[in-house]
Amino acid sequence: MARRCSRCILPETIPHIRFDEHGVCNYCREYDENKNKIDINYTLKGEKFRGFVDEAIGKRVQNGSKYDALVPVSGGRDSSYVAWELSKRLNILCVHYDNPFSSSQTRINVDHLMKTIKADLVTFRHPRDRHARSFKANLKAWLKKPDLATMGLMCLACKPMYLEFFRIARKNQIGFIIDGSNPNEATTFKIEAQGGRGATHLFSWKSITNVGRKATSNLRYFKTCNLIPAIHTFLSINGDTPYLEWKYPDITKLGYFYFYPYREREINDCLREIGWEKAKDNKSPWRFDCEIDSLKNYLFQKVIGANEKDDLFSKNIRWGLMTREEAINRLEECEVNIEIVERVLRKVNMKLSDLQDIVKS
């Protein structure tokens, strides 16, 4: 069994990890040294968000529109909670991307949530199997030249969804898009592989440049099915790009958990009351909504002996959102159900044996 940090739960197999004489990893030490820069003052942030709420209502009245905000909902935990919470204060329009790799539980959750909060829903899907074709091409490309920095390209066709969110917001005269993004979701070992640094540096345009450089060294990524997703991703990734600021200066995109702390127990209790459920075949309530996540975590586990849930728990420990004991007791959530991986592969006419070369190496 791999040695883990005595403060968080990152294992010794993580690239670039180092332990001091007390068994504390360099990422925990880096957090301590930069705590004032990393920590969020949620009191001030909460006040700022309430200002945005007032502004959203004011824009709706001024425009004579029906909605205050657009809320993307996947059927997963975070977006469902944000929609439920905001529906108590705002008139919201929910938008769902019909992901071909979604867990069947996500649609059940979305339908039930809409009935509970009595919100309108718009659903869209990318045309001509674009998502599945891009995923298959990029998975095969990655298997030929594995790199932590380029694994995210498997999700290339999913990332442009913000273009559609902004388009729908403009069509409905909505001034705010509020999603369930979380500052702790940016995975440390992916950040470093993409050219960032440890616990303090998150996504940046430098990351995109480095990923692009590594992708160009693998010509298998240059498929026709990736052309439109690549352009759209560059224009809209994470809903925060110069293009979106230019095209939609009247629309502001916010991440709810950048303004309010991510209190998981409170979130779970609220969702339980409204009948939300995680997928029964997935031990984790986090990111089960897209089953490609299970495949990626399977590959992460084989390549570096850890996955994104180890990293998320470790960040939550540093931020005081959970204890190390709680994280250790929930390590089973880091396990991957191989049946989900096989199900994803079947959708693109692949088999588990197609992954064996990377598993062996």
N, C-alpha and C positions, 0 to 999 in steps of 0.2 A: 504494500500500500504506500502510495506516494506521501511524502512529508508535506504538511500544510503549514501555512503561516500561523503563528500562535495567536495572532490578533484577528485576521480575517480568515478566509478558508481557501485562498489561492494555493494550488499545489506547486511543488518544485518543478513540475514539467512545463510550466508556463514559460515561453521564451523571455529571456532577459530578467527573470526574477532572481533576486538575491535575498538572503536572510542575514540579519545581524546576529550578535552573540545571544540575543534573547529570542531568536526565532521569528522576529518580526520582519516582514518583507519590505522591499524598497518602495512599494506602492503605498503602503500604510505610512511609512516615514515621509514620503513625498507629500502625502495628504496633510500630515501634521505640520510640515514646513510651509505649506501653502493654504492652510485652513481658511485664513481670512479672505483669500481670493476665490476659493472653491465654494465655501458655504454660502447659502442664500438667506438673506434676511426676509423671512416669509411675512413678517409683520408689515414691512414696507411694500413687499411685492403684493400682498393681499389687498392693501389699500389701492395700489396702482390698478389691480385687476378690477376692483369695484368701480374705479373710474372708467375703465373700458366698458363695463356693463352699462353704466349710465350713458356713455357715448353711443353704444350700440342701440340702445332704446331710442335715444335722440335721433339717430340716423334713420331708424325705421319709421318714426313719426314724420320726420322731414320728407322722406322719400315716398311716404304713403304705401310702403311695402308691408308684406305680411310677417316677415321674419326679422329677428334681431341678429341671429348668428347661424352659420352653417356648422354642423358638427359631423365629421366623418365617423362612421360606426362600422366596425368590422365584425362585431359579435363577440369579440374578446373582452377581457375584463376591464381594461383601462378606458377604452372608448365607450363602453356601456355605462360605466360609472360617471364619466364626464357628461354624457347625454342626460343621464338621470338627474345629476346634480344641477346642470344648467337649466333643465326644463322647469325647475322650481322658480327660476328668476327671469328667464327669457323665453320668447317665442322662437323656437329653433326648428330648422330644417335639417333632418338627418340625411346623410348621403352614404350609400353602401357600395363599395366596389365588389362586384360578383367575381371573386377570385376563383379560378378553376381548381385551385389547390386548397380551398377552404375546408376545414372540418365541417361535417354535416351539422354539428351542434351550433355553429356560428349562425346559420340562417334561422334556426329555432330561436336562438337568443335574440336576434334582431327583430323577428316578428313579435315575440313576446314583449320585448322592450317597447316597441312602438305602440302596442295596445295599452301598456301600463302608463306610459308618459303622455299618450295621446298626441304624438308628434307625426308630422308628415315625413314620408320617406321617398327618396329618389335612388334608384339602383342603376348602375351602368356596368358594362363589360367591354373590354377591348375587343376589337373585331378580328375575324379570321384567325382565331386561335393564336394570336400574337404572343400571349403570355407563355403558353405551353411550348411553342416552337422556340422561343428565345431561351427559356429555361433549359430545354433539352440540349440545345446547341452549346450553351455556356457551361453546363455541367460536364459535357463531354470534353470541352476545351480545357476546363479546370483539371479534369482527371489526367489529361496528358501533361500538364505542367502545373502541379499543385503549388499554391501560394496563398498564405493567409490574407494577403492584401486584396486578392482578386476573387475571393470566394463570394463576396457580395454581388458580383456580376450575375450570379445565378438568379438574383431577384431584379435584374435590370428592367424587365418589362412591367414590374409592379410599381417601381418608384415614380413613374410619371403621373400617378393618379392625382397629384396636386394640380396638374393642368386642368383636369376635369372639375375638381373642387372649385377652383377659381372661376371657371367658366360658368358653372351652375350658380355660384354666388352672384356673379355679375348679372346673370339672367334674371335672378330673383331680387335684385337690388339689395343685396346683403353686404354689410360693411365689415363683418368679422368672420373669420374661420377659426374655430377653437378645437384643437385635437387633444388627444391624450398622451402626447409625447412627454418623455421623462428624462431629465438630465443624466440619470444613472444608467440609461439603456445603451449608451455608447461604450462598446466593449473594449477594454484596455488593450488586449493583445491584438485586436484588429486595428486600433488606432496606431499602435507602434508599427505594425506591419505596413501601414499606409503612409508612414512618415511622420506621424505625430509623436507625442511623448507622454507616456505614463498616465498618471491620475489627473493631470492638470490640463492637457491639451485635448480638445474634442475635435469634432469634424471641422475641416477647413478646406479652402480651395487648393491648398498644397496637397491635401489627401487625394483630391480628384486628379490632380496632375500626376501624382505618383502612381495611382491606380491605372490611369491612362497609359503611362509609360510602360508599366508592366504588361498591360493588356496588348499593347502594340508589339511586344516581343513574342506574342503567341498568336499567330495568324489565324488560328482556329476560331478566335472570337469574331473575326471579320466575316460575318454571315449576313445575308440580306435581311433575315428576320430580326437582326439587332440594330438595323439602321435607324428606324423610327424610334424605338425605345431609347437608344443612346442619345439622340438629339433631344427628345422630350425630357429625359432625365437631366441632361445638362441645363435645360431651360428651367426646370422646376423642382429639383431635388429638395426634399424636406420642406417644400413650400416657402423657401427663403432664398431667392436668387435675384440678381439684378434685373433679369428679364421680367420676373413677376412684379417687381417694384415698378418697372417702367410700364408694363402692360396694364397693371391693376393698381394704380396709386391710391384708389379709393377703398381698397380691401386690405385689412390687417390680419395676419395669421399669428395666432398665439398658441403656445403649448400650456395646457392647464396646470401641469405639475411643475412648471417653472415658477408658478405663483403660489402654489399651495403644496405643503409637504405630502409625500406619498405614504400615507398611513394605511398599510396593507390590510391590517385587521379591520379597521373601520370600513374600508372599501368592500372587503369580503362580506361583512355583516350587512351592509346596505344592499348589496346585490343579492344576497341570500333572501332578503325580505321580498324582493320583487321577482324571485323565481329564476334568476340567472344561474346557469350551470356551466362548468367546464366540460370538455370532452371526456367521456368515461374511459376512453382507452389511453388517455394521456395523464401522467401523474402530476403534471405542472399546470397551474391555472394561468401561467404567463406565456403568451405567444403561442398558444395552441391553435389560434384561429387560422393560421396558414401552416399547413403540414410540411411545407418545404423547410420550415424551421427545425423540425425533427431530423430531417436528412442532413442539414448543415451541422447540427449539434452532434450527430452521429460521426460525421467526418472530423469535426473538431476533436471529438473524444479520441478518435483513432490517431489523429496526427499529433496532438499536443497533450493528450491525457486530461483534458478539461473542456468545458464548453461555456457558452455565454451565461448560463444560469449560475455557474460558480462565480463568474465575474460580477453579476448583478448582486448576488448575496453579499459578496465582499464589499462592494460599494455601499450597500445598505447598512452593513455593520459600521463602516467608517463614519457614515452620516448619522449614526445613532437611531436608525429606523428598525433595527433588529439586533439581537444579541448573537454572539458567535455560537452559543449553545443552540439557539433556535435554528441557525443555519445548518449546523451539524445534524440536528434532528430532522432536517428537511432535505438532506442530500439525495434522497430517493427521487426528488423532483428533477434532479439533474440527469436521471437515467432516461434513455431513449427507448421507446417501444419500437422494436424492429419491424413490427407489422405496419406501422405508419410509414416507415421508410419504404417498405416494399410497395405500399399502396401508391405513394408518390411516383415511384419508378414505373409502375404499371401504366400510369396515365400517359407516359411518354414512351411506352414500349421498351422499357429497359428492365433489367433484373439486378438483384443484389450482387450477383456474381460480377456484374460490370464494375463494381466498386472494389473488387478484391485486390487489384494491383496496388491501389493507394493504401489499402488496409495493411497489406504485407510490407510495404515500404515505410 
